[in-house]
Amino acid sequence: MEEVRIRDDYIRLGQALKLAGLVGSGVDAKIVIQDGQVRVNGQVETQRGKKLVAGDQVEFEGNTFEIMRD
């Protein structure tokens, strides 16, 4: 499982997908999230602005990453 490291208390889902390199832009993130292609902690998430905190796991297209705080 990959890790996405953050410095703040949280990161928004769309930003996390970009940081992980799974989407190329915020527009791409918006589309795949609204289409129900992204899972957060095993549940489909359709809110691009969903706040992710350390320990949250994100799944998209067979890729999984966990949010880690520096």
N, CA, C and O atoms as a Maestro MAE file, in Angstrom:
{
 s_m_m2io_version
 :::
 2.0.0
}

f_m_ct {
 s_m_title
 :::
 protein
 m_atom[280] {
  # First column is atom index #
  i_m_mmod_type
  r_m_x_coord
  r_m_y_coord
  r_m_z_coord
  i_m_residue_number
  s_m_chain_name
  s_m_pdb_residue_name
  s_m_pdb_atom_name
  i_m_atomic_number
  :::
  1 25 0.834 -1.174 0.000 1 A "MET " " N  " 7
  2 3 0.000 0.000 0.000 1 A "MET " " CA " 6
  3 2 0.886 1.247 0.000 1 A "MET " " C  " 6
  4 15 1.862 1.338 0.745 1 A "MET " " O  " 8
  5 25 0.525 2.182 -0.837 2 A "GLU " " N  " 7
  6 3 1.255 3.448 -0.920 2 A "GLU " " CA " 6
  7 2 0.854 4.359 0.235 2 A "GLU " " C  " 6
  8 15 -0.158 4.131 0.899 2 A "GLU " " O  " 8
  9 25 1.652 5.382 0.463 3 A "GLU " " N  " 7
  10 3 1.346 6.373 1.491 3 A "GLU " " CA " 6
  11 2 1.328 7.756 0.855 3 A "GLU " " C  " 6
  12 15 2.135 8.065 -0.022 3 A "GLU " " O  " 8
  13 25 0.396 8.575 1.311 4 A "VAL " " N  " 7
  14 3 0.371 9.989 0.952 4 A "VAL " " CA " 6
  15 2 0.577 10.744 2.257 4 A "VAL " " C  " 6
  16 15 -0.230 10.641 3.180 4 A "VAL " " O  " 8
  17 25 1.661 11.499 2.323 5 A "ARG " " N  " 7
  18 3 2.000 12.207 3.561 5 A "ARG " " CA " 6
  19 2 1.496 13.642 3.512 5 A "ARG " " C  " 6
  20 15 1.633 14.336 2.505 5 A "ARG " " O  " 8
  21 25 0.909 14.065 4.623 6 A "ILE " " N  " 7
  22 3 0.389 15.423 4.727 6 A "ILE " " CA " 6
  23 2 1.007 16.111 5.943 6 A "ILE " " C  " 6
  24 15 1.413 15.455 6.902 6 A "ILE " " O  " 8
  25 25 1.071 17.427 5.890 7 A "ARG " " N  " 7
  26 3 1.601 18.207 7.012 7 A "ARG " " CA " 6
  27 2 0.486 18.771 7.873 7 A "ARG " " C  " 6
  28 15 0.667 18.979 9.073 7 A "ARG " " O  " 8
  29 25 -0.671 19.020 7.263 8 A "ASP " " N  " 7
  30 3 -1.803 19.599 7.986 8 A "ASP " " CA " 6
  31 2 -2.644 18.507 8.623 8 A "ASP " " C  " 6
  32 15 -2.323 17.323 8.518 8 A "ASP " " O  " 8
  33 25 -3.728 18.914 9.288 9 A "ASP " " N  " 7
  34 3 -4.603 17.948 9.950 9 A "ASP " " CA " 6
  35 2 -5.392 17.098 8.964 9 A "ASP " " C  " 6
  36 15 -5.773 15.970 9.278 9 A "ASP " " O  " 8
  37 25 -5.638 17.639 7.766 10 A "TYR " " N  " 7
  38 3 -6.429 16.906 6.780 10 A "TYR " " CA " 6
  39 2 -6.033 17.331 5.373 10 A "TYR " " C  " 6
  40 15 -5.330 18.322 5.173 10 A "TYR " " O  " 8
  41 25 -6.512 16.543 4.395 11 A "ILE " " N  " 7
  42 3 -6.377 16.872 2.977 11 A "ILE " " CA " 6
  43 2 -7.703 16.507 2.335 11 A "ILE " " C  " 6
  44 15 -8.343 15.535 2.736 11 A "ILE " " O  " 8
  45 25 -8.112 17.267 1.358 12 A "ARG " " N  " 7
  46 3 -9.370 16.962 0.665 12 A "ARG " " CA " 6
  47 2 -9.141 15.826 -0.336 12 A "ARG " " C  " 6
  48 15 -8.047 15.665 -0.877 12 A "ARG " " O  " 8
  49 25 -10.182 15.056 -0.564 13 A "LEU " " N  " 7
  50 3 -10.093 13.860 -1.394 13 A "LEU " " CA " 6
  51 2 -9.523 14.155 -2.778 13 A "LEU " " C  " 6
  52 15 -8.623 13.449 -3.233 13 A "LEU " " O  " 8
  53 25 -10.028 15.181 -3.452 14 A "GLY " " N  " 7
  54 3 -9.531 15.520 -4.787 14 A "GLY " " CA " 6
  55 2 -8.048 15.826 -4.781 14 A "GLY " " C  " 6
  56 15 -7.321 15.410 -5.683 14 A "GLY " " O  " 8
  57 25 -7.595 16.551 -3.769 15 A "GLN " " N  " 7
  58 3 -6.176 16.888 -3.647 15 A "GLN " " CA " 6
  59 2 -5.342 15.633 -3.407 15 A "GLN " " C  " 6
  60 15 -4.243 15.497 -3.944 15 A "GLN " " O  " 8
  61 25 -5.869 14.721 -2.599 16 A "ALA " " N  " 7
  62 3 -5.137 13.492 -2.290 16 A "ALA " " CA " 6
  63 2 -4.957 12.637 -3.542 16 A "ALA " " C  " 6
  64 15 -3.891 12.057 -3.747 16 A "ALA " " O  " 8
  65 25 -5.981 12.556 -4.374 17 A "LEU " " N  " 7
  66 3 -5.865 11.783 -5.618 17 A "LEU " " CA " 6
  67 2 -4.805 12.388 -6.533 17 A "LEU " " C  " 6
  68 15 -4.048 11.659 -7.175 17 A "LEU " " O  " 8
  69 25 -4.747 13.710 -6.596 18 A "LYS " " N  " 7
  70 3 -3.721 14.369 -7.411 18 A "LYS " " CA " 6
  71 2 -2.337 14.123 -6.824 18 A "LYS " " C  " 6
  72 15 -1.403 13.791 -7.554 18 A "LYS " " O  " 8
  73 25 -2.199 14.285 -5.512 19 A "LEU " " N  " 7
  74 3 -0.909 14.093 -4.853 19 A "LEU " " CA " 6
  75 2 -0.396 12.667 -5.027 19 A "LEU " " C  " 6
  76 15 0.810 12.447 -5.144 19 A "LEU " " O  " 8
  77 25 -1.305 11.706 -5.043 20 A "ALA " " N  " 7
  78 3 -0.928 10.307 -5.227 20 A "ALA " " CA " 6
  79 2 -0.608 9.986 -6.683 20 A "ALA " " C  " 6
  80 15 -0.119 8.898 -6.988 20 A "ALA " " O  " 8
  81 25 -0.882 10.929 -7.581 21 A "GLY " " N  " 7
  82 3 -0.589 10.720 -8.996 21 A "GLY " " CA " 6
  83 2 -1.608 9.857 -9.714 21 A "GLY " " C  " 6
  84 15 -1.317 9.314 -10.780 21 A "GLY " " O  " 8
  85 25 -2.796 9.722 -9.148 22 A "LEU " " N  " 7
  86 3 -3.816 8.864 -9.750 22 A "LEU " " CA " 6
  87 2 -4.726 9.599 -10.719 22 A "LEU " " C  " 6
  88 15 -5.409 8.972 -11.529 22 A "LEU " " O  " 8
  89 25 -4.740 10.921 -10.642 23 A "VAL " " N  " 7
  90 3 -5.470 11.746 -11.607 23 A "VAL " " CA " 6
  91 2 -4.558 12.898 -12.006 23 A "VAL " " C  " 6
  92 15 -3.641 13.264 -11.271 23 A "VAL " " O  " 8
  93 25 -4.822 13.465 -13.179 24 A "GLY " " N  " 7
  94 3 -3.959 14.512 -13.678 24 A "GLY " " CA " 6
  95 2 -4.347 15.914 -13.250 24 A "GLY " " C  " 6
  96 15 -3.511 16.816 -13.238 24 A "GLY " " O  " 8
  97 25 -5.623 16.103 -12.896 25 A "SER " " N  " 7
  98 3 -6.076 17.447 -12.555 25 A "SER " " CA " 6
  99 2 -7.266 17.383 -11.604 25 A "SER " " C  " 6
  100 15 -7.830 16.319 -11.349 25 A "SER " " O  " 8
  101 25 -7.624 18.539 -11.096 26 A "GLY " " N  " 7
  102 3 -8.795 18.627 -10.227 26 A "GLY " " CA " 6
  103 2 -10.068 18.257 -10.962 26 A "GLY " " C  " 6
  104 15 -10.983 17.680 -10.375 26 A "GLY " " O  " 8
  105 25 -10.132 18.588 -12.247 27 A "VAL " " N  " 7
  106 3 -11.308 18.237 -13.049 27 A "VAL " " CA " 6
  107 2 -11.421 16.719 -13.162 27 A "VAL " " C  " 6
  108 15 -12.510 16.163 -13.021 27 A "VAL " " O  " 8
  109 25 -10.303 16.055 -13.415 28 A "ASP " " N  " 7
  110 3 -10.310 14.587 -13.491 28 A "ASP " " CA " 6
  111 2 -10.758 13.989 -12.161 28 A "ASP " " C  " 6
  112 15 -11.545 13.043 -12.132 28 A "ASP " " O  " 8
  113 25 -10.254 14.543 -11.066 29 A "ALA " " N  " 7
  114 3 -10.635 14.053 -9.736 29 A "ALA " " CA " 6
  115 2 -12.127 14.209 -9.526 29 A "ALA " " C  " 6
  116 15 -12.789 13.292 -9.040 29 A "ALA " " O  " 8
  117 25 -12.660 15.364 -9.890 30 A "LYS " " N  " 7
  118 3 -14.093 15.632 -9.716 30 A "LYS " " CA " 6
  119 2 -14.935 14.593 -10.452 30 A "LYS " " C  " 6
  120 15 -15.918 14.085 -9.914 30 A "LYS " " O  " 8
  121 25 -14.544 14.288 -11.672 31 A "ILE " " N  " 7
  122 3 -15.308 13.342 -12.492 31 A "ILE " " CA " 6
  123 2 -15.305 11.945 -11.881 31 A "ILE " " C  " 6
  124 15 -16.365 11.338 -11.725 31 A "ILE " " O  " 8
  125 25 -14.132 11.428 -11.536 32 A "VAL " " N  " 7
  126 3 -14.080 10.048 -11.027 32 A "VAL " " CA " 6
  127 2 -14.747 9.934 -9.655 32 A "VAL " " C  " 6
  128 15 -15.327 8.896 -9.334 32 A "VAL " " O  " 8
  129 25 -14.668 10.993 -8.846 33 A "ILE " " N  " 7
  130 3 -15.320 10.972 -7.534 33 A "ILE " " CA " 6
  131 2 -16.830 11.004 -7.709 33 A "ILE " " C  " 6
  132 15 -17.541 10.205 -7.099 33 A "ILE " " O  " 8
  133 25 -17.332 11.925 -8.539 34 A "GLN " " N  " 7
  134 3 -18.777 12.026 -8.745 34 A "GLN " " CA " 6
  135 2 -19.351 10.777 -9.402 34 A "GLN " " C  " 6
  136 15 -20.521 10.454 -9.198 34 A "GLN " " O  " 8
  137 25 -18.540 10.072 -10.188 35 A "ASP " " N  " 7
  138 3 -18.988 8.834 -10.830 35 A "ASP " " CA " 6
  139 2 -18.989 7.639 -9.882 35 A "ASP " " C  " 6
  140 15 -19.370 6.536 -10.274 35 A "ASP " " O  " 8
  141 25 -18.563 7.852 -8.630 36 A "GLY " " N  " 7
  142 3 -18.578 6.766 -7.645 36 A "GLY " " CA " 6
  143 2 -17.458 5.767 -7.813 36 A "GLY " " C  " 6
  144 15 -17.591 4.617 -7.392 36 A "GLY " " O  " 8
  145 25 -16.341 6.180 -8.426 37 A "GLN " " N  " 7
  146 3 -15.230 5.272 -8.671 37 A "GLN " " CA " 6
  147 2 -14.206 5.233 -7.534 37 A "GLN " " C  " 6
  148 15 -13.249 4.460 -7.579 37 A "GLN " " O  " 8
  149 25 -14.413 6.071 -6.517 38 A "VAL " " N  " 7
  150 3 -13.437 6.188 -5.431 38 A "VAL " " CA " 6
  151 2 -14.068 5.709 -4.121 38 A "VAL " " C  " 6
  152 15 -15.213 6.033 -3.803 38 A "VAL " " O  " 8
  153 25 -13.288 4.930 -3.376 39 A "ARG " " N  " 7
  154 3 -13.741 4.467 -2.059 39 A "ARG " " CA " 6
  155 2 -12.828 5.038 -0.986 39 A "ARG " " C  " 6
  156 15 -11.611 5.106 -1.157 39 A "ARG " " O  " 8
  157 25 -13.431 5.446 0.118 40 A "VAL " " N  " 7
  158 3 -12.686 5.911 1.280 40 A "VAL " " CA " 6
  159 2 -13.066 5.001 2.437 40 A "VAL " " C  " 6
  160 15 -14.237 4.908 2.806 40 A "VAL " " O  " 8
  161 25 -12.084 4.338 3.002 41 A "ASN " " N  " 7
  162 3 -12.314 3.389 4.096 41 A "ASN " " CA " 6
  163 2 -13.387 2.364 3.730 41 A "ASN " " C  " 6
  164 15 -14.223 2.000 4.557 41 A "ASN " " O  " 8
  165 25 -13.348 1.903 2.469 42 A "GLY " " N  " 7
  166 3 -14.250 0.849 2.011 42 A "GLY " " CA " 6
  167 2 -15.618 1.307 1.545 42 A "GLY " " C  " 6
  168 15 -16.408 0.493 1.068 42 A "GLY " " O  " 8
  169 25 -15.917 2.604 1.673 43 A "GLN " " N  " 7
  170 3 -17.224 3.131 1.280 43 A "GLN " " CA " 6
  171 2 -17.073 4.049 0.064 43 A "GLN " " C  " 6
  172 15 -16.133 4.839 -0.018 43 A "GLN " " O  " 8
  173 25 -18.014 3.934 -0.879 44 A "VAL " " N  " 7
  174 3 -17.990 4.832 -2.031 44 A "VAL " " CA " 6
  175 2 -18.154 6.262 -1.538 44 A "VAL " " C  " 6
  176 15 -19.034 6.552 -0.727 44 A "VAL " " O  " 8
  177 25 -17.303 7.153 -2.032 45 A "GLU " " N  " 7
  178 3 -17.352 8.564 -1.632 45 A "GLU " " CA " 6
  179 2 -17.573 9.425 -2.868 45 A "GLU " " C  " 6
  180 15 -16.831 9.312 -3.844 45 A "GLU " " O  " 8
  181 25 -18.587 10.284 -2.834 46 A "THR " " N  " 7
  182 3 -18.909 11.128 -3.981 46 A "THR " " CA " 6
  183 2 -18.678 12.612 -3.708 46 A "THR " " C  " 6
  184 15 -19.023 13.451 -4.540 46 A "THR " " O  " 8
  185 25 -18.108 12.944 -2.569 47 A "GLN " " N  " 7
  186 3 -17.820 14.341 -2.242 47 A "GLN " " CA " 6
  187 2 -16.341 14.631 -2.467 47 A "GLN " " C  " 6
  188 15 -15.477 14.099 -1.771 47 A "GLN " " O  " 8
  189 25 -16.065 15.478 -3.446 48 A "ARG " " N  " 7
  190 3 -14.676 15.818 -3.766 48 A "ARG " " CA " 6
  191 2 -13.986 16.513 -2.596 48 A "ARG " " C  " 6
  192 15 -12.778 16.366 -2.409 48 A "ARG " " O  " 8
  193 25 -14.746 17.265 -1.814 49 A "GLY " " N  " 7
  194 3 -14.193 18.005 -0.696 49 A "GLY " " CA " 6
  195 2 -14.121 17.232 0.600 49 A "GLY " " C  " 6
  196 15 -13.828 17.808 1.648 49 A "GLY " " O  " 8
  197 25 -14.383 15.935 0.549 50 A "LYS " " N  " 7
  198 3 -14.316 15.093 1.749 50 A "LYS " " CA " 6
  199 2 -12.952 15.258 2.402 50 A "LYS " " C  " 6
  200 15 -11.920 15.123 1.744 50 A "LYS " " O  " 8
  201 25 -12.951 15.551 3.700 51 A "LYS " " N  " 7
  202 3 -11.690 15.732 4.431 51 A "LYS " " CA " 6
  203 2 -11.147 14.379 4.855 51 A "LYS " " C  " 6
  204 15 -11.837 13.598 5.510 51 A "LYS " " O  " 8
  205 25 -9.907 14.108 4.477 52 A "LEU " " N  " 7
  206 3 -9.236 12.876 4.853 52 A "LEU " " CA " 6
  207 2 -8.213 13.188 5.941 52 A "LEU " " C  " 6
  208 15 -7.523 14.206 5.885 52 A "LEU " " O  " 8
  209 25 -8.127 12.321 6.906 53 A "VAL " " N  " 7
  210 3 -7.171 12.491 8.001 53 A "VAL " " CA " 6
  211 2 -6.252 11.278 8.050 53 A "VAL " " C  " 6
  212 15 -6.486 10.282 7.366 53 A "VAL " " O  " 8
  213 25 -5.206 11.371 8.866 54 A "ALA " " N  " 7
  214 3 -4.263 10.263 8.993 54 A "ALA " " CA " 6
  215 2 -5.008 8.976 9.315 54 A "ALA " " C  " 6
  216 15 -5.890 8.948 10.174 54 A "ALA " " O  " 8
  217 25 -4.638 7.910 8.609 55 A "GLY " " N  " 7
  218 3 -5.262 6.609 8.815 55 A "GLY " " CA " 6
  219 2 -6.335 6.277 7.796 55 A "GLY " " C  " 6
  220 15 -6.693 5.109 7.646 55 A "GLY " " O  " 8
  221 25 -6.859 7.275 7.089 56 A "ASP " " N  " 7
  222 3 -7.868 7.011 6.061 56 A "ASP " " CA " 6
  223 2 -7.217 6.305 4.877 56 A "ASP " " C  " 6
  224 15 -6.079 6.597 4.511 56 A "ASP " " O  " 8
  225 25 -7.966 5.366 4.282 57 A "GLN " " N  " 7
  226 3 -7.484 4.631 3.119 57 A "GLN " " CA " 6
  227 2 -8.367 4.945 1.925 57 A "GLN " " C  " 6
  228 15 -9.593 4.978 2.035 57 A "GLN " " O  " 8
  229 25 -7.735 5.176 0.787 58 A "VAL " " N  " 7
  230 3 -8.434 5.529 -0.440 58 A "VAL " " CA " 6
  231 2 -8.136 4.475 -1.498 58 A "VAL " " C  " 6
  232 15 -6.989 4.060 -1.664 58 A "VAL " " O  " 8
  233 25 -9.179 4.042 -2.216 59 A "GLU " " N  " 7
  234 3 -9.040 3.065 -3.291 59 A "GLU " " CA " 6
  235 2 -9.569 3.670 -4.577 59 A "GLU " " C  " 6
  236 15 -10.638 4.280 -4.599 59 A "GLU " " O  " 8
  237 25 -8.799 3.491 -5.663 60 A "PHE " " N  " 7
  238 3 -9.222 3.962 -6.983 60 A "PHE " " CA " 6
  239 2 -8.499 3.152 -8.042 60 A "PHE " " C  " 6
  240 15 -7.271 3.076 -8.050 60 A "PHE " " O  " 8
  241 25 -9.271 2.546 -8.939 61 A "GLU " " N  " 7
  242 3 -8.730 1.766 -10.064 61 A "GLU " " CA " 6
  243 2 -7.679 0.754 -9.640 61 A "GLU " " C  " 6
  244 15 -6.640 0.632 -10.290 61 A "GLU " " O  " 8
  245 25 -7.932 0.035 -8.572 62 A "GLY " " N  " 7
  246 3 -7.018 -1.003 -8.120 62 A "GLY " " CA " 6
  247 2 -5.837 -0.499 -7.314 62 A "GLY " " C  " 6
  248 15 -5.009 -1.292 -6.865 62 A "GLY " " O  " 8
  249 25 -5.749 0.795 -7.126 63 A "ASN " " N  " 7
  250 3 -4.681 1.400 -6.328 63 A "ASN " " CA " 6
  251 2 -5.232 1.775 -4.957 63 A "ASN " " C  " 6
  252 15 -6.354 2.268 -4.837 63 A "ASN " " O  " 8
  253 25 -4.435 1.536 -3.934 64 A "THR " " N  " 7
  254 3 -4.843 1.893 -2.575 64 A "THR " " CA " 6
  255 2 -3.720 2.696 -1.937 64 A "THR " " C  " 6
  256 15 -2.544 2.355 -2.060 64 A "THR " " O  " 8
  257 25 -4.103 3.769 -1.254 65 A "PHE " " N  " 7
  258 3 -3.117 4.519 -0.494 65 A "PHE " " CA " 6
  259 2 -3.713 4.951 0.832 65 A "PHE " " C  " 6
  260 15 -4.929 5.065 0.988 65 A "PHE " " O  " 8
  261 25 -2.820 5.188 1.783 66 A "GLU " " N  " 7
  262 3 -3.223 5.594 3.122 66 A "GLU " " CA " 6
  263 2 -2.667 6.978 3.411 66 A "GLU " " C  " 6
  264 15 -1.541 7.305 3.037 66 A "GLU " " O  " 8
  265 25 -3.478 7.779 4.083 67 A "ILE " " N  " 7
  266 3 -3.053 9.118 4.473 67 A "ILE " " CA " 6
  267 2 -2.206 8.994 5.741 67 A "ILE " " C  " 6
  268 15 -2.616 8.369 6.719 67 A "ILE " " O  " 8
  269 25 -1.013 9.602 5.706 68 A "MET " " N  " 7
  270 3 -0.104 9.584 6.846 68 A "MET " " CA " 6
  271 2 0.271 11.022 7.169 68 A "MET " " C  " 6
  272 15 0.469 11.836 6.266 68 A "MET " " O  " 8
  273 25 0.366 11.329 8.434 69 A "ARG " " N  " 7
  274 3 0.736 12.691 8.846 69 A "ARG " " CA " 6
  275 2 2.217 12.738 9.164 69 A "ARG " " C  " 6
  276 15 2.735 11.873 9.870 69 A "ARG " " O  " 8
  277 25 2.907 13.758 8.641 70 A "ASP " " N  " 7
  278 3 4.329 13.957 8.956 70 A "ASP " " CA " 6
  279 2 4.493 14.457 10.365 70 A "ASP " " C  " 6
  280 15 5.617 14.684 10.812 70 A "ASP " " O  " 8
  :::
 }
 m_bond[279] {
  # First column is bond index #
  i_m_from
  i_m_to
  i_m_order
  :::
  1 1 2 1
  2 2 3 1
  3 3 4 2
  4 3 5 1
  5 5 6 1
  6 6 7 1
  7 7 8 2
  8 7 9 1
  9 9 10 1
  10 10 11 1
  11 11 12 2
  12 11 13 1
  13 13 14 1
  14 14 15 1
  15 15 16 2
  16 15 17 1
  17 17 18 1
  18 18 19 1
  19 19 20 2
  20 19 21 1
  21 21 22 1
  22 22 23 1
  23 23 24 2
  24 23 25 1
  25 25 26 1
  26 26 27 1
  27 27 28 2
  28 27 29 1
  29 29 30 1
  30 30 31 1
  31 31 32 2
  32 31 33 1
  33 33 34 1
  34 34 35 1
  35 35 36 2
  36 35 37 1
  37 37 38 1
  38 38 39 1
  39 39 40 2
  40 39 41 1
  41 41 42 1
  42 42 43 1
  43 43 44 2
  44 43 45 1
  45 45 46 1
  46 46 47 1
  47 47 48 2
  48 47 49 1
  49 49 50 1
  50 50 51 1
  51 51 52 2
  52 51 53 1
  53 53 54 1
  54 54 55 1
  55 55 56 2
  56 55 57 1
  57 57 58 1
  58 58 59 1
  59 59 60 2
  60 59 61 1
  61 61 62 1
  62 62 63 1
  63 63 64 2
  64 63 65 1
  65 65 66 1
  66 66 67 1
  67 67 68 2
  68 67 69 1
  69 69 70 1
  70 70 71 1
  71 71 72 2
  72 71 73 1
  73 73 74 1
  74 74 75 1
  75 75 76 2
  76 75 77 1
  77 77 78 1
  78 78 79 1
  79 79 80 2
  80 79 81 1
  81 81 82 1
  82 82 83 1
  83 83 84 2
  84 83 85 1
  85 85 86 1
  86 86 87 1
  87 87 88 2
  88 87 89 1
  89 89 90 1
  90 90 91 1
  91 91 92 2
  92 91 93 1
  93 93 94 1
  94 94 95 1
  95 95 96 2
  96 95 97 1
  97 97 98 1
  98 98 99 1
  99 99 100 2
  100 99 101 1
  101 101 102 1
  102 102 103 1
  103 103 104 2
  104 103 105 1
  105 105 106 1
  106 106 107 1
  107 107 108 2
  108 107 109 1
  109 109 110 1
  110 110 111 1
  111 111 112 2
  112 111 113 1
  113 113 114 1
  114 114 115 1
  115 115 116 2
  116 115 117 1
  117 117 118 1
  118 118 119 1
  119 119 120 2
  120 119 121 1
  121 121 122 1
  122 122 123 1
  123 123 124 2
  124 123 125 1
  125 125 126 1
  126 126 127 1
  127 127 128 2
  128 127 129 1
  129 129 130 1
  130 130 131 1
  131 131 132 2
  132 131 133 1
  133 133 134 1
  134 134 135 1
  135 135 136 2
  136 135 137 1
  137 137 138 1
  138 138 139 1
  139 139 140 2
  140 139 141 1
  141 141 142 1
  142 142 143 1
  143 143 144 2
  144 143 145 1
  145 145 146 1
  146 146 147 1
  147 147 148 2
  148 147 149 1
  149 149 150 1
  150 150 151 1
  151 151 152 2
  152 151 153 1
  153 153 154 1
  154 154 155 1
  155 155 156 2
  156 155 157 1
  157 157 158 1
  158 158 159 1
  159 159 160 2
  160 159 161 1
  161 161 162 1
  162 162 163 1
  163 163 164 2
  164 163 165 1
  165 165 166 1
  166 166 167 1
  167 167 168 2
  168 167 169 1
  169 169 170 1
  170 170 171 1
  171 171 172 2
  172 171 173 1
  173 173 174 1
  174 174 175 1
  175 175 176 2
  176 175 177 1
  177 177 178 1
  178 178 179 1
  179 179 180 2
  180 179 181 1
  181 181 182 1
  182 182 183 1
  183 183 184 2
  184 183 185 1
  185 185 186 1
  186 186 187 1
  187 187 188 2
  188 187 189 1
  189 189 190 1
  190 190 191 1
  191 191 192 2
  192 191 193 1
  193 193 194 1
  194 194 195 1
  195 195 196 2
  196 195 197 1
  197 197 198 1
  198 198 199 1
  199 199 200 2
  200 199 201 1
  201 201 202 1
  202 202 203 1
  203 203 204 2
  204 203 205 1
  205 205 206 1
  206 206 207 1
  207 207 208 2
  208 207 209 1
  209 209 210 1
  210 210 211 1
  211 211 212 2
  212 211 213 1
  213 213 214 1
  214 214 215 1
  215 215 216 2
  216 215 217 1
  217 217 218 1
  218 218 219 1
  219 219 220 2
  220 219 221 1
  221 221 222 1
  222 222 223 1
  223 223 224 2
  224 223 225 1
  225 225 226 1
  226 226 227 1
  227 227 228 2
  228 227 229 1
  229 229 230 1
  230 230 231 1
  231 231 232 2
  232 231 233 1
  233 233 234 1
  234 234 235 1
  235 235 236 2
  236 235 237 1
  237 237 238 1
  238 238 239 1
  239 239 240 2
  240 239 241 1
  241 241 242 1
  242 242 243 1
  243 243 244 2
  244 243 245 1
  245 245 246 1
  246 246 247 1
  247 247 248 2
  248 247 249 1
  249 249 250 1
  250 250 251 1
  251 251 252 2
  252 251 253 1
  253 253 254 1
  254 254 255 1
  255 255 256 2
  256 255 257 1
  257 257 258 1
  258 258 259 1
  259 259 260 2
  260 259 261 1
  261 261 262 1
  262 262 263 1
  263 263 264 2
  264 263 265 1
  265 265 266 1
  266 266 267 1
  267 267 268 2
  268 267 269 1
  269 269 270 1
  270 270 271 1
  271 271 272 2
  272 271 273 1
  273 273 274 1
  274 274 275 1
  275 275 276 2
  276 275 277 1
  277 277 278 1
  278 278 279 1
  279 279 280 2
  :::
 }
}
